[in-house]
Amino acid sequence: MPQTNANDEYLKVLLEQAASLMTREGIVDDDSFDYYMAKIDYAAFLFRKRANKDSPLAMPRSLRYELNNILWSQKGR
């Protein structure tokens, strides 16, 4: 199967949107591995959510837990 970069721009937009949504929740880009992995997980959720238009997906508990942990960790500093 040939490789393609057809979704690269879309994925970049999803990563930007994930970062924006995280900022709205009070999460700061602290250049940590945890922050970047949460941003990727959030973008992946947004990708799956858009692909599955028939039944809207709720945010997975694991993602909500991950975001909450980062937020509380940052607030505790």
GIKA-V782045 format. One record per pair of residues at least 4 apart in sequence whose C-alpha atoms are under 7 Angstrom apart, sorted by the first residue. I is the first residue (numbers start at 1). J is the second residue. If there is no record, write none. Layout:
# GIKA-V782045
i=(I,I)
j=(J,J)
This chain:
# GIKA-V782045
i=(7,8,9,10,11,12,13,14,14,14,15,15,15,15,16,17,18,18,18,18,19,19,20,21,22,22,23,23,26,27,29,30,31,32,33,34,35,36,37,38,38,38,39,40,41,41,42,43,44,45,46,47,48,49,49,49,52,59,59,60,61,62,63,64,65,66,67,68,69,70,71,72,73)
j=(11,12,13,14,15,16,17,18,43,46,19,39,40,43,20,21,22,39,42,43,23,39,24,25,26,27,27,28,71,71,35,35,35,36,37,38,39,40,41,42,66,67,43,44,45,63,46,47,48,49,50,51,52,53,56,57,56,63,64,64,65,66,67,68,69,70,71,72,73,74,75,76,77)
